[in-house]
Amino acid sequence: MPGPNAVNICIGIAGELSKARKTRGLTQDALGHKAHVSPQLVSMIERGQVKDPHVSALAALARALGVSMDSLCRAGASEVEIC
């Protein structure tokens, strides 16, 4: 089971993914097809329903958007508490 910080990271990814997609004028369907992932996965990540998105899916989405994976994950990284 993911820890409480995993949710914060997903929320950050969700917001950055949505922002990058909309900035490029893509629908969730178009991004899914361009990244070779299901549009439903794009939607679920953007809504924070996927608690631990697979790194290969994130890499494919980042490539399709022309951004680094770091830029998609950056928003959530500052919310992680290091114990």
Backbone torsions as a table, in degrees:
resi	resn	phi	psi	omega
1	MET	NA	129.7	179.8
2	PRO	-65.1	148.6	177.8
3	GLY	-75.3	175.5	-177.6
4	PRO	-62.8	-27.5	-179.8
5	ASN	-72.3	-24.7	179.3
6	ALA	-60.7	-37.0	178.7
7	VAL	-64.4	-43.3	178.8
8	ASN	-61.0	-40.6	179.7
9	ILE	-64.3	-44.5	-179.9
10	CYS	-62.7	-37.6	178.6
11	ILE	-62.9	-41.5	177.2
12	GLY	-62.4	-45.1	178.6
13	ILE	-62.9	-42.6	-179.1
14	ALA	-56.9	-48.9	-178.1
15	GLY	-65.8	-42.6	-179.3
16	GLU	-68.5	-39.3	178.8
17	LEU	-63.9	-47.4	179.7
18	SER	-60.9	-45.0	-179.2
19	LYS	-62.5	-46.4	-179.7
20	ALA	-64.1	-40.2	179.9
21	ARG	-64.7	-47.9	-178.2
22	LYS	-66.8	-36.9	178.0
23	THR	-59.7	-33.3	-179.1
24	ARG	-90.4	2.9	177.2
25	GLY	69.3	28.5	-179.3
26	LEU	-100.4	144.3	170.0
27	THR	-84.0	166.2	175.6
28	GLN	-60.7	-37.9	179.2
29	ASP	-63.4	-47.5	-178.9
30	ALA	-63.9	-42.1	178.9
31	LEU	-64.7	-43.5	178.3
32	GLY	-57.3	-46.0	179.8
33	HIS	-65.7	-41.8	-179.5
34	LYS	-64.6	-36.1	-178.7
35	ALA	-90.0	-5.1	-177.4
36	HIS	62.3	38.9	171.3
37	VAL	-127.2	164.4	-178.4
38	SER	-72.8	143.1	174.6
39	PRO	-58.6	-29.2	178.0
40	GLN	-65.3	-36.2	177.4
41	LEU	-65.7	-42.7	177.4
42	VAL	-57.6	-47.8	-179.7
43	SER	-61.0	-45.0	-178.1
44	MET	-65.8	-38.7	177.9
45	ILE	-65.7	-45.1	-178.9
46	GLU	-63.7	-29.2	178.8
47	ARG	-90.0	0.5	179.2
48	GLY	75.2	18.1	-178.1
49	GLN	-85.2	-15.5	175.3
50	VAL	-98.3	111.0	-173.4
51	LYS	-77.0	-26.2	-177.0
52	ASP	-142.3	74.0	-178.3
53	PRO	-61.0	138.4	-178.5
54	HIS	-66.0	140.0	-176.9
55	VAL	-59.7	-33.1	179.6
56	SER	-67.7	-34.8	176.8
57	ALA	-68.4	-43.0	178.3
58	LEU	-64.0	-39.4	178.7
59	ALA	-64.1	-42.2	179.4
60	ALA	-64.9	-41.0	178.4
61	LEU	-66.1	-42.8	178.6
62	ALA	-61.5	-44.9	178.2
63	ARG	-60.5	-44.4	-178.8
64	ALA	-63.7	-30.6	179.8
65	LEU	-89.1	-11.6	-177.9
66	GLY	72.3	33.0	178.6
67	VAL	-126.4	166.7	176.5
68	SER	-83.9	156.7	175.1
69	MET	-62.7	-33.9	179.1
70	ASP	-59.0	-39.2	-179.1
71	SER	-68.6	-29.1	176.8
72	LEU	-75.1	-31.7	-174.9
73	CYS	-94.0	-15.0	-172.6
74	ARG	-56.4	-41.9	-175.5
75	ALA	-60.8	-38.6	-178.7
76	GLY	-80.9	-23.0	-174.1
77	ALA	-62.6	-35.4	-177.7
78	SER	-73.4	-13.8	-178.9
79	GLU	-90.0	-9.2	-177.6
80	VAL	-78.0	130.9	177.2
81	GLU	-92.7	129.7	177.3
82	ILE	-97.8	122.8	-177.5
83	CYS	-103.5	NA	NA
